Amino acid sequence: NVFAGSFLTPDATSLIYTVADDSWRPYQVRRHVLGTSADNDAVLFNEPDVTMWLGAEISADKSALLIDSGNSEFSEIYVVPFAELDTFNS
């Protein structure tokens, strides 16, 4: 159920990826720390609204994770500095 577009963090210690629900709507952004069990992957963001799709990317200056949630009418972007990723809880 992993959706397209996963990527490594700039320090190459973690993989950021999105998970799709049964209708293939990306609804969670997760973090996998390389070398650990996937059972320990952290949910960084969960979008319960079925009208919204999630995505994630790295900021242009590579200092932050950008999590976008949106649909055809509007969108929101959350900026999470990579330095704060361990303490981020949506």
Phi and psi restraints in degrees (value plus and minus 20) as a CYANA .aco file:
   2 VAL   PHI     -97.8   -57.8
   2 VAL   PSI     110.5   150.5
   3 PHE   PHI    -107.9   -67.9
   3 PHE   PSI     143.7   183.7
   4 ALA   PHI     -84.5   -44.5
   4 ALA   PSI     132.3   172.3
   5 GLY   PHI      81.5   121.5
   5 GLY   PSI       3.7    43.7
   6 SER   PHI     -93.6   -53.6
   6 SER   PSI     137.2   177.2
   7 PHE   PHI    -178.1  -138.1
   7 PHE   PSI     140.1   180.1
   8 LEU   PHI    -105.2   -65.2
   8 LEU   PSI     128.3   168.3
   9 THR   PHI     -88.1   -48.1
   9 THR   PSI     139.0   179.0
  10 PRO   PHI     -76.6   -36.6
  10 PRO   PSI     -49.5    -9.5
  11 ASP   PHI    -105.9   -65.9
  11 ASP   PSI     -18.7    21.3
  12 ALA   PHI      38.9    78.9
  12 ALA   PSI      10.9    50.9
  13 THR   PHI    -121.9   -81.9
  13 THR   PSI     -37.6     2.4
  14 SER   PHI    -158.6  -118.6
  14 SER   PSI     133.4   173.4
  15 LEU   PHI    -129.7   -89.7
  15 LEU   PSI     107.7   147.7
  16 ILE   PHI    -122.0   -82.0
  16 ILE   PSI     111.1   151.1
  17 TYR   PHI    -168.8  -128.8
  17 TYR   PSI     141.3   181.3
  18 THR   PHI    -129.1   -89.1
  18 THR   PSI     130.6   170.6
  19 VAL   PHI    -136.4   -96.4
  19 VAL   PSI     117.8   157.8
  20 ALA   PHI    -121.5   -81.5
  20 ALA   PSI     130.6   170.6
  21 ASP   PHI    -106.0   -66.0
  21 ASP   PSI    -190.0  -150.0
  22 ASP   PHI     -82.9   -42.9
  22 ASP   PSI     -44.1    -4.1
  23 SER   PHI    -115.0   -75.0
  23 SER   PSI      -9.3    30.7
  24 TRP   PHI      44.3    84.3
  24 TRP   PSI      13.8    53.8
  25 ARG   PHI    -113.0   -73.0
  25 ARG   PSI      99.9   139.9
  26 PRO   PHI     -87.5   -47.5
  26 PRO   PSI      98.8   138.8
  27 TYR   PHI    -144.1  -104.1
  27 TYR   PSI     -30.0    10.0
  28 GLN   PHI    -154.7  -114.7
  28 GLN   PSI     123.0   163.0
  29 VAL   PHI    -128.6   -88.6
  29 VAL   PSI     107.2   147.2
  30 ARG   PHI    -144.2  -104.2
  30 ARG   PSI     140.5   180.5
  31 ARG   PHI    -143.5  -103.5
  31 ARG   PSI     107.1   147.1
  32 HIS   PHI    -131.3   -91.3
  32 HIS   PSI     100.9   140.9
  33 VAL   PHI    -103.2   -63.2
  33 VAL   PSI     101.8   141.8
  34 LEU   PHI     -78.4   -38.4
  34 LEU   PSI     118.0   158.0
  35 GLY   PHI      69.2   109.2
  35 GLY   PSI     -18.7    21.3
  36 THR   PHI    -134.9   -94.9
  36 THR   PSI     148.4   188.4
  37 SER   PHI     -90.9   -50.9
  37 SER   PSI     121.8   161.8
  38 ALA   PHI     -83.4   -43.4
  38 ALA   PSI     -40.0     0.0
  39 ASP   PHI     -83.1   -43.1
  39 ASP   PSI     -41.0    -1.0
  40 ASN   PHI    -116.0   -76.0
  40 ASN   PSI     -14.4    25.6
  41 ASP   PHI     -80.7   -40.7
  41 ASP   PSI     115.5   155.5
  42 ALA   PHI    -110.0   -70.0
  42 ALA   PSI     117.9   157.9
  43 VAL   PHI    -105.1   -65.1
  43 VAL   PSI      92.9   132.9
  44 LEU   PHI    -103.1   -63.1
  44 LEU   PSI     -54.0   -14.0
  45 PHE   PHI    -172.4  -132.4
  45 PHE   PSI     118.2   158.2
  46 ASN   PHI    -146.4  -106.4
  46 ASN   PSI     107.0   147.0
  47 GLU   PHI    -128.5   -88.5
  47 GLU   PSI      82.1   122.1
  48 PRO   PHI     -97.3   -57.3
  48 PRO   PSI     -39.7     0.3
  49 ASP   PHI     -93.3   -53.3
  49 ASP   PSI      94.7   134.7
  50 VAL   PHI     -88.4   -48.4
  50 VAL   PSI     -28.9    11.1
  51 THR   PHI    -108.6   -68.6
  51 THR   PSI     -25.7    14.3
  52 MET   PHI    -129.3   -89.3
  52 MET   PSI     122.0   162.0
  53 TRP   PHI    -132.4   -92.4
  53 TRP   PSI     124.8   164.8
  54 LEU   PHI    -124.4   -84.4
  54 LEU   PSI     133.6   173.6
  55 GLY   PHI    -170.3  -130.3
  55 GLY   PSI     145.1   185.1
  56 ALA   PHI    -165.6  -125.6
  56 ALA   PSI     129.2   169.2
  57 GLU   PHI    -178.8  -138.8
  57 GLU   PSI     152.8   192.8
  58 ILE   PHI    -117.7   -77.7
  58 ILE   PSI     119.3   159.3
  59 SER   PHI     -83.3   -43.3
  59 SER   PSI     139.0   179.0
  60 ALA   PHI     -78.2   -38.2
  60 ALA   PSI     -55.5   -15.5
  61 ASP   PHI    -108.2   -68.2
  61 ASP   PSI     -16.2    23.8
  62 LYS   PHI      42.4    82.4
  62 LYS   PSI       5.4    45.4
  63 SER   PHI    -121.0   -81.0
  63 SER   PSI     -32.6     7.4
  64 ALA   PHI    -164.7  -124.7
  64 ALA   PSI     132.9   172.9
  65 LEU   PHI    -110.4   -70.4
  65 LEU   PSI     110.2   150.2
  66 LEU   PHI    -127.0   -87.0
  66 LEU   PSI     101.8   141.8
  67 ILE   PHI    -131.9   -91.9
  67 ILE   PSI     100.0   140.0
  68 ASP   PHI    -132.5   -92.5
  68 ASP   PSI     118.6   158.6
  69 SER   PHI    -148.6  -108.6
  69 SER   PSI     106.1   146.1
  70 GLY   PHI    -186.4  -146.4
  70 GLY   PSI     154.8   194.8
  71 ASN   PHI    -162.3  -122.3
  71 ASN   PSI    -182.9  -142.9
  72 SER   PHI     -93.0   -53.0
  72 SER   PSI     -31.1     8.9
  73 GLU   PHI    -126.5   -86.5
  73 GLU   PSI     -51.1   -11.1
  74 PHE   PHI    -180.2  -140.2
  74 PHE   PSI     148.4   188.4
  75 SER   PHI    -169.1  -129.1
  75 SER   PSI     140.9   180.9
  76 GLU   PHI    -149.9  -109.9
  76 GLU   PSI     125.6   165.6
  77 ILE   PHI    -146.9  -106.9
  77 ILE   PSI     109.1   149.1
  78 TYR   PHI    -125.8   -85.8
  78 TYR   PSI     111.4   151.4
  79 VAL   PHI    -128.3   -88.3
  79 VAL   PSI      97.6   137.6
  80 VAL   PHI    -140.5  -100.5
  80 VAL   PSI      89.0   129.0
  81 PRO   PHI     -78.6   -38.6
  81 PRO   PSI     116.5   156.5
  82 PHE   PHI     -78.3   -38.3
  82 PHE   PSI     -50.0   -10.0
  83 ALA   PHI     -84.3   -44.3
  83 ALA   PSI     -40.5    -0.5
  84 GLU   PHI    -127.6   -87.6
  84 GLU   PSI     -12.1    27.9
  85 LEU   PHI     -82.5   -42.5
  85 LEU   PSI     -55.5   -15.5
  86 ASP   PHI     -86.4   -46.4
  86 ASP   PSI     -44.8    -4.8
  87 THR   PHI    -125.4   -85.4
  87 THR   PSI     -22.9    17.1
  88 PHE   PHI     -91.2   -51.2
  88 PHE   PSI     112.7   152.7
  89 ASN   PHI    -163.2  -123.2
  89 ASN   PSI      91.6   131.6
